[in-house]
Amino acid sequence: MKFSDMGRLVTLMTTVTLAFTGCGGAGTTSAVPLGATTQSRAHQASGKSWMLLEAKSEDLIYAVGGCGGTCILSYPGGKVVGAITGYDGGAYFSADCSDANGNVYIANNDEVAEFAHAGTTPIATFAVPEDSAGGCSVDPVTGSLAVVYEGSLVAVFKPGSGEPVTYESGLNATFCGYDNAGNLFVDGLASGLQPGLAELPKGGNTFIAVSISQSVGEPGQVQWDGKYITYESGGFPPVIVSQLEVYGSQATVVGTTTLQGIRRFPSQSWIYKDAIIVPYSSLHGYARNIGIWKYPEGGKPSKKVTRFAGYSKKNIGFYGATLSVANKND
């Protein structure tokens, strides 16, 4: 793994810890049906990807960095319904994202693999020009896929194209997110290792620096929540998701969500309607559990998943999670 400068290395040292402790709250999910456990163990032995038939009709959490690659869980139940082997992120800045059609995109070293909802074989792959593919996002207007990679660079793949248009973000970029109008936002470390935000306006060719009205913490996930572009603090707790209102080169914090129960560094989150999904750790070390908080209320997690149908937790270290929404007409 290569890094363009010391800022990205500092972020790596922060992110690799991936440690959360002491998550409380009701709705703990620990037990799983015997059949699911037996099937997962059988597939672990074979080293193959697998998926329960029922998964196609369910909303699914894709958590990168577990179950031999990527764990797939029912939402909101938290039952392991499948796994994709070999797609474990491959790098400390790896992440995944999804689009409105339920397709999931998993960053994996020098490429991003696209999976259909409940699918275990890629339907497309997108090769980034260099290495360290990380945060990604899909433009809801055009369907273009944006991927942060190799420090400050961002690759944008237009629909049907395997060759990206590349942009310099001006930051040691970490995550990216489109808003509902097709504007692309990227966060990361600016000069002097200060957290920063940049925007590629829809139809534009150059990222512009965006000033934020107050401190929002170390760079974490950037995502549209249905009303605002959001910025997840990725450093020391408290973990706060800031809602931003952006006009030109200025962003104003208009609201915040505090996620209680996380004592160290958060992994990549995913907001879906009135919930936010975050991998976390109950002790020290890697993020080995999945927590769900109410959004934008925050507070303590309303549900936590702590067991994964026979998969050993010592081999789990989640980089992030996304949600794939089922087509209810299928």
C-alpha positions in Angstrom: 0.0 0.0 0.0 1.5 3.4 -1.0 0.7 6.8 0.5 1.1 10.2 -1.1 2.2 12.0 2.0 2.5 11.9 5.7 -1.1 13.1 6.2 -2.5 9.9 4.7 -0.1 7.9 6.9 -1.4 9.6 10.0 -5.0 8.9 9.0 -3.9 5.2 8.4 -2.5 5.0 11.9 -5.8 6.4 13.3 -8.1 4.2 11.2 -6.3 0.9 11.5 -7.2 0.8 15.2 -10.9 0.5 14.4 -11.7 0.1 18.0 -15.0 0.7 19.8 -15.9 -0.2 23.3 -18.9 -0.5 25.6 -21.9 -0.2 23.3 -25.1 -0.5 25.3 -28.7 -0.5 24.3 -31.6 -2.8 23.8 -32.2 -5.2 20.9 -29.1 -7.3 21.1 -28.9 -9.8 18.3 -26.8 -12.8 19.2 -28.6 -16.1 18.5 -29.0 -17.3 14.9 -31.0 -20.2 13.5 -29.1 -23.5 13.6 -29.7 -24.0 9.9 -27.9 -20.7 9.1 -25.0 -21.6 11.4 -24.6 -25.0 9.9 -24.7 -23.7 6.3 -22.2 -20.9 7.1 -19.8 -23.4 8.6 -20.1 -25.7 5.6 -19.3 -22.9 3.2 -16.4 -21.7 5.4 -14.9 -25.2 5.0 -15.4 -25.0 1.2 -14.0 -21.5 1.0 -16.9 -20.5 -1.3 -19.3 -17.5 -1.3 -22.8 -18.3 -0.3 -26.3 -16.8 0.1 -29.6 -18.0 1.5 -32.5 -17.9 -1.0 -34.5 -15.7 1.4 -31.9 -13.0 1.2 -33.1 -11.7 -2.2 -36.3 -10.4 -0.8 -34.7 -8.7 2.3 -32.8 -5.5 2.8 -29.2 -6.5 3.4 -26.2 -5.1 5.3 -22.8 -5.6 3.5 -20.0 -5.4 6.1 -16.6 -5.5 4.5 -13.8 -7.2 6.4 -15.5 -10.4 7.9 -16.9 -13.8 7.1 -13.9 -14.6 4.8 -14.4 -11.3 2.9 -17.7 -9.5 3.3 -20.5 -10.5 5.7 -24.0 -10.1 4.5 -26.7 -9.7 7.1 -30.5 -9.2 7.0 -31.7 -5.7 7.9 -32.8 -4.9 10.5 -32.7 -8.4 12.0 -29.0 -8.9 11.8 -29.0 -12.5 10.8 -26.1 -13.7 8.6 -27.6 -14.7 5.3 -24.5 -14.9 3.2 -20.9 -14.1 2.6 -18.6 -13.0 -0.3 -15.2 -14.5 0.0 -12.1 -12.8 -1.3 -13.5 -9.3 -1.2 -12.4 -8.1 2.2 -11.3 -4.5 1.3 -7.6 -5.3 1.2 -6.6 -1.9 2.6 -7.1 0.2 5.7 -9.1 2.8 3.8 -11.4 0.4 2.1 -15.1 0.9 2.2 -18.3 0.0 0.3 -21.3 1.8 -0.9 -24.6 1.1 -2.7 -27.1 2.6 -5.1 -30.8 3.0 -5.3 -31.1 -0.2 -7.3 -29.6 -2.3 -4.5 -26.2 -2.8 -6.3 -23.3 -2.9 -3.9 -19.7 -1.6 -4.7 -16.8 -3.0 -2.7 -13.4 -1.3 -2.8 -10.7 -4.0 -3.0 -7.1 -2.8 -3.5 -6.8 -1.5 -7.1 -10.5 -2.1 -8.1 -14.1 -1.7 -7.1 -16.3 -4.8 -7.6 -20.0 -4.3 -8.2 -22.5 -6.9 -6.9 -26.3 -7.2 -7.6 -28.5 -7.3 -4.6 -28.0 -10.7 -2.9 -25.5 -11.7 -5.6 -22.1 -13.3 -4.8 -20.4 -12.9 -8.2 -19.3 -9.5 -9.5 -21.5 -8.1 -12.3 -18.8 -5.5 -13.1 -15.4 -4.4 -11.9 -13.9 -0.9 -12.0 -10.1 -0.7 -12.1 -8.7 2.5 -10.5 -5.5 3.9 -12.1 -3.4 3.1 -9.0 -3.9 1.4 -5.7 -5.7 1.8 -2.4 -9.3 2.2 -3.5 -11.3 3.6 -0.6 -14.5 5.5 -0.1 -17.0 5.4 -2.9 -20.4 6.9 -3.8 -22.9 6.6 -6.7 -24.4 9.7 -8.3 -28.2 9.5 -8.0 -28.6 11.7 -11.0 -26.3 10.1 -13.6 -25.4 6.8 -12.0 -21.7 7.6 -12.1 -19.4 5.8 -9.6 -16.9 7.9 -7.7 -13.9 6.3 -5.9 -11.3 7.9 -3.7 -7.8 6.3 -4.2 -4.1 6.8 -3.8 -4.1 9.8 -1.6 -5.7 12.9 -3.1 -7.1 11.4 -6.3 -10.8 10.6 -7.2 -11.8 8.4 -10.1 -15.3 8.9 -11.6 -16.7 6.1 -13.8 -19.6 7.1 -16.0 -22.3 4.5 -16.7 -21.1 1.9 -19.2 -17.5 3.1 -19.1 -14.5 1.2 -17.7 -12.2 4.1 -18.0 -12.5 6.8 -15.3 -12.1 10.5 -15.4 -9.7 11.4 -12.6 -9.6 14.5 -10.5 -7.3 16.0 -7.9 -9.2 16.7 -4.7 -6.6 18.9 -3.0 -6.9 16.8 0.1 -5.5 13.6 1.4 -8.9 12.2 0.6 -10.7 9.6 2.8 -14.4 9.3 1.8 -16.7 10.8 -0.8 -20.4 11.3 -1.2 -22.8 12.7 -3.8 -25.8 14.9 -2.8 -29.2 14.6 -4.4 -28.2 17.1 -7.2 -25.1 15.3 -8.3 -22.5 17.4 -6.5 -19.6 15.3 -5.2 -18.1 16.0 -1.8 -14.8 14.6 -0.5 -13.2 14.9 2.9 -9.7 14.3 4.1 -6.6 16.1 5.5 -5.6 19.5 4.1 -2.2 21.2 4.4 -1.0 21.2 8.0 -2.9 17.9 8.6 -6.1 19.9 9.2 -9.4 18.2 8.3 -10.9 19.6 5.2 -13.8 19.3 2.7 -13.9 19.8 -1.1 -16.7 19.8 -3.7 -16.8 18.9 -7.3 -19.9 20.7 -8.5 -22.1 18.9 -11.0 -20.8 19.4 -14.4 -17.6 20.9 -13.0 -14.0 19.9 -13.8 -12.2 21.1 -10.6 -12.7 20.5 -6.9 -13.1 23.6 -4.8 -12.2 23.9 -1.1 -15.2 24.2 1.2 -14.9 26.0 4.5 -17.0 24.6 7.4 -18.5 26.9 10.0 -17.1 24.9 13.0 -14.8 22.0 13.8 -16.3 18.6 12.7 -13.5 16.3 13.7 -11.2 14.0 11.8 -12.4 13.0 8.3 -14.9 10.0 8.2 -17.8 9.0 6.1 -19.4 11.6 3.8 -23.0 10.8 2.8 -26.3 12.4 1.7 -28.9 11.7 4.4 -32.0 12.7 2.4 -31.8 16.4 3.4 -28.1 17.3 4.1 -24.6 16.2 3.2 -23.2 14.6 6.3 -19.7 14.4 7.8 -18.9 11.6 10.3 -16.0 12.4 12.7 -13.5 9.7 12.4 -11.1 10.5 15.2 -11.3 10.2 19.0 -14.9 10.1 20.4 -17.4 11.4 20.9 -18.4 10.3 17.4 -20.5 13.0 15.8 -22.3 13.1 12.5 -22.6 16.7 11.3 -25.4 17.8 9.0 -24.1 20.5 6.6 -25.8 23.1 4.5 -23.6 24.1 1.6 -23.7 27.3 -0.4 -20.8 27.8 -2.7 -17.5 27.4 -0.9 -19.1 27.7 2.6 -20.7 24.9 4.7 -22.7 25.6 7.8 -23.3 23.0 10.5 -27.1 23.0 11.0 -27.4 19.9 13.2 -25.4 17.1 14.8 -25.9 13.5 15.8 -23.9 12.0 18.6 -23.4 8.2 18.7 -22.8 7.1 22.2 -21.0 3.9 23.3 -18.0 4.3 20.9 -14.9 4.8 22.9 -12.2 4.9 20.2 -12.3 5.2 16.4 -15.4 4.6 14.2 -15.5 2.6 11.0 -17.3 3.7 7.9 -21.0 4.3 8.6 -24.1 4.1 6.4 -27.3 6.2 6.8 -30.6 4.7 5.7 -33.8 6.6 6.4 -34.1 6.9 10.2 -31.1 4.7 11.1 -27.3 4.7 10.9 -25.2 1.5 10.8 -21.7 1.5 12.2 -19.3 -1.4 12.8 -17.7 -1.1 16.3 -15.7 -3.0 18.9 -17.0 -3.9 22.3 -13.4 -4.2 23.7 -10.1 -3.2 22.2 -8.9 -3.9 18.7 -10.8 -4.3 15.4 -14.5 -3.5 14.8 -16.1 -6.9 15.3 -19.7 -6.0 15.9 -22.4 -4.1 14.0 -24.4 -1.4 15.8 -27.5 0.4 14.6 -28.4 3.8 16.0 -31.5 5.9 15.5 -30.9 8.8 13.1 -30.7 11.7 13.6 -31.5 11.2 17.3 -28.3 9.2 18.0 -27.7 8.3 21.6 -27.1 4.6 22.5 -27.4 1.9 19.8 -30.9 0.5 19.4 -29.6 -2.9 18.1 -26.2 -4.6 18.0 -25.1 -7.8 16.3 -22.3 -9.6 18.1 -22.3 -13.1 16.7 -22.0 -14.1 13.0 -23.4 -17.6 12.5 -20.3 -19.6 13.3 -17.7 -17.2 11.9 -14.8 -16.7 14.3 -14.7 -13.1 15.6 -10.9 -13.2 15.7 -11.0 -13.1 11.9 -13.4 -10.2 11.7 -12.2 -6.6 11.3 -14.8 -4.5 9.6 -13.8 -1.5 7.5 -17.3 -0.3 6.9 -20.8 -1.2 6.0 -23.5 -0.2 3.5 -27.1 -1.2 3.0 -28.6 -2.9 -0.1 -32.3 -2.3 -0.5 -34.3 -5.1 -2.0 -36.6 -4.6 -5.0 -40.0 -5.4 -3.4 -41.5 -6.2 -6.8 -39.2 -9.2 -7.4 
